[in-house]
Amino acid sequence: MGTSSFDLIIGFVLGVLTNFVAWGLLFHFFVPKIRFSPSISKVRMKKTEEDKSGYRYKFKIENCGIRNIIDIELTARVSVKMGRTWNIVYVPLSPDGSTSYRIPILLPAKKNKIGRRKILFLYTNSTDILHDWPIFPEEIRRAARNKTLLLDDLMRSGKTAKLEIQAYCYDSFSGSRTLFVSKPYSVSDIVEGPFDRKGLDVLPHQPKKMSTDSVFTERKQQPVMKEDKLLMQLLDLD
């Protein structure tokens, strides 16, 4: 009788330990891993009927794990503080105004390799909530109605603001679902320039450099200008 009770206790303890190990592996080891770009990309683009601002805003994500990630659902929201209140605006991720975007599968990214990273657009002018929201300044509402609103201006319309990206996703092996939230992007995190094709960083916009031919021509013309001034001085002496 004592032996059977002892066996039951040992079996119970082993069962609890086994379940605990399985739970730890399932929810802490076999989980998806997503990384967001450290900056928001701002690039010039042709004006359209849906967006007349002349700019597009983008962010980038990658699967930094070793297994595929499936059924990724993304949302983006801008929180603007007016007085003591935070006002939340969900920014559409599709030109039709949809505030969520789904990616069926995202393969593990490879270092210094092109592809396997997903770029998504932020369609600031595809939401109607800002058209008549009296908490926001009139210039913001007017720009939203005219579809010329810039994300920078929206985030500057209050005392402070932040942009956050959320991603729900599943691990293809364990089926474990995890929520990832980006860092709170500020206006200073918006960088004008395209993304690096092999990573998550934004390549800052560089002004066009003067060609070597134009530099040579400019230098060649400088002595001629000095000679002209000398000749004019001689003529004045006469």
C-alpha positions in Angstrom: 0.0 0.0 0.0 2.8 2.3 0.9 4.7 1.4 -2.3 1.7 2.2 -4.5 1.2 5.6 -2.8 4.8 6.4 -3.3 4.5 5.4 -7.0 1.5 7.7 -7.4 3.4 10.6 -5.9 6.4 10.0 -8.1 4.2 9.7 -11.2 2.3 13.0 -10.3 5.6 14.9 -9.8 7.0 13.6 -13.0 3.8 14.5 -14.8 3.9 18.1 -13.5 7.6 18.4 -14.4 7.0 17.1 -17.9 4.1 19.5 -18.5 6.2 22.4 -17.2 9.0 21.6 -19.5 6.6 21.1 -22.4 5.0 24.5 -21.6 8.4 26.2 -21.4 9.5 24.8 -24.8 6.2 25.7 -26.4 5.8 29.2 -25.2 9.5 30.3 -24.8 11.6 28.3 -27.2 9.4 27.3 -30.2 8.0 30.9 -30.7 8.2 33.2 -33.6 10.7 36.1 -33.6 10.0 39.4 -35.5 12.3 42.4 -35.7 11.1 45.9 -36.8 13.1 48.5 -38.7 14.6 51.1 -36.3 13.3 54.0 -38.5 10.3 54.9 -40.6 11.3 55.5 -44.3 9.9 58.6 -46.0 10.2 58.7 -49.8 9.0 61.0 -52.5 6.3 59.4 -54.8 4.0 60.5 -57.5 0.8 62.1 -56.3 -2.4 60.1 -56.7 -6.1 60.6 -56.1 -5.8 58.5 -52.9 -2.7 60.4 -51.6 -1.8 63.9 -52.8 0.9 64.6 -50.3 3.8 63.6 -52.6 5.3 61.3 -50.0 5.0 57.7 -48.8 5.9 56.3 -45.4 7.1 52.8 -45.0 8.3 50.4 -42.3 10.1 47.0 -42.7 9.9 43.8 -40.7 11.9 40.6 -40.8 11.7 37.1 -39.4 14.8 36.8 -37.2 14.1 33.3 -36.1 15.0 29.9 -37.7 11.5 28.7 -38.6 8.8 30.1 -40.8 6.2 32.5 -39.3 2.6 32.2 -40.6 -0.6 34.2 -40.5 0.9 37.6 -39.5 -1.6 40.3 -38.8 -0.2 43.8 -38.5 -1.8 47.1 -37.3 -0.3 50.6 -36.9 -1.5 53.4 -34.6 -0.5 56.9 -33.9 -1.1 58.3 -30.4 -1.1 62.1 -30.2 -1.2 63.7 -26.7 -3.5 66.7 -26.5 -3.5 68.2 -23.1 -3.8 65.3 -20.7 -5.5 62.9 -23.2 -3.9 60.5 -25.7 -5.9 60.4 -28.9 -5.3 57.2 -31.0 -5.5 57.1 -34.8 -5.2 53.7 -36.5 -3.3 54.3 -39.7 -4.4 52.2 -42.7 -2.0 49.7 -44.1 -3.9 49.5 -47.4 -5.0 52.2 -49.8 -8.6 51.0 -49.3 -8.5 52.2 -45.7 -8.1 48.8 -44.1 -6.3 49.2 -40.7 -4.9 45.6 -40.7 -2.7 43.8 -43.1 -2.1 40.0 -43.3 1.0 38.2 -44.5 0.4 34.5 -45.1 4.1 33.4 -44.5 7.4 35.1 -43.7 10.6 33.1 -44.2 13.6 33.5 -42.0 15.8 36.4 -43.2 19.4 35.8 -44.2 22.1 38.3 -43.2 23.3 40.6 -46.1 20.8 38.9 -48.5 18.2 40.6 -50.6 14.6 39.6 -50.0 12.7 37.7 -47.2 12.0 41.1 -45.5 8.6 42.7 -45.9 8.1 46.4 -46.6 4.7 47.9 -45.7 3.2 51.3 -46.4 1.5 53.6 -44.0 -1.5 55.2 -45.8 -2.1 58.3 -43.6 -4.6 59.8 -46.1 -6.8 56.7 -46.4 -8.5 57.3 -43.0 -11.6 59.4 -42.6 -11.5 59.7 -38.8 -9.4 62.9 -39.0 -11.7 64.8 -41.4 -14.0 66.2 -38.6 -12.3 65.3 -35.3 -12.5 68.6 -33.5 -9.6 67.7 -31.1 -7.1 68.1 -33.9 -6.2 71.6 -35.3 -8.1 72.8 -38.4 -5.1 72.6 -40.7 -4.7 68.9 -39.9 -8.4 68.2 -40.6 -8.3 70.2 -43.8 -5.1 68.4 -45.0 -6.8 65.1 -44.2 -9.9 66.1 -46.2 -7.7 67.2 -49.1 -5.6 64.0 -48.8 -2.4 66.1 -48.4 -1.7 65.2 -44.8 1.9 64.2 -43.9 2.6 61.8 -41.1 5.1 64.2 -39.7 2.5 67.0 -39.4 0.0 64.6 -37.7 2.6 63.6 -35.1 3.6 67.3 -34.5 0.0 68.4 -34.0 0.1 67.7 -30.2 2.4 68.0 -27.3 4.0 64.6 -28.1 3.2 61.6 -30.3 4.3 58.1 -31.0 3.7 55.5 -33.7 3.6 51.9 -32.8 3.3 48.8 -35.0 1.7 45.6 -33.6 2.1 42.1 -35.1 0.3 39.0 -34.1 1.8 35.8 -35.6 2.2 32.0 -35.3 5.2 29.8 -35.2 4.9 27.3 -38.1 6.2 24.4 -35.9 4.5 24.8 -32.5 1.5 26.9 -33.5 2.4 29.3 -30.7 0.8 32.7 -31.1 2.8 35.8 -30.0 2.2 39.5 -30.0 5.1 41.8 -31.0 5.1 45.6 -30.6 7.6 47.9 -32.2 9.4 50.6 -30.3 7.4 53.8 -30.0 8.6 55.8 -33.1 8.8 59.6 -32.7 9.0 62.2 -35.4 12.8 62.1 -35.2 12.6 58.4 -36.2 11.2 59.4 -39.6 14.1 59.4 -42.0 13.9 60.6 -45.6 15.4 57.9 -47.9 14.8 54.3 -49.0 15.5 51.1 -47.1 18.7 49.2 -47.4 17.8 46.2 -49.6 19.9 43.8 -47.5 18.7 45.0 -44.0 16.3 47.1 -42.0 18.1 50.4 -41.9 17.0 53.5 -43.9 19.6 54.9 -46.2 19.4 58.7 -45.7 18.7 60.8 -48.7 22.0 62.2 -50.2 22.1 65.3 -52.3 23.4 64.9 -55.8 27.2 65.5 -56.0 28.8 67.7 -58.7 30.4 65.6 -61.4 34.1 65.7 -62.0 33.6 67.3 -65.4 31.6 70.2 -64.0 34.2 70.7 -61.2 37.0 70.7 -63.8 35.1 73.3 -65.9 34.5 75.5 -62.9 38.2 75.5 -62.0 39.2 76.1 -65.5 37.1 79.2 -65.8 38.4 80.8 -62.6 41.8 82.0 -64.1 39.9 83.5 -67.1 37.7 85.6 -64.7 40.8 86.9 -63.0 42.4 87.9 -66.3 39.3 89.7 -67.3 39.4 91.8 -64.1 43.1 92.6 -64.7 42.3 93.8 -68.3 39.5 96.0 -67.0 41.8 97.6 -64.5 44.4 98.4 -67.2 41.7 100.0 -69.4 40.6 102.1 -66.5 44.2 103.3 -66.0 44.4 104.5 -69.6 
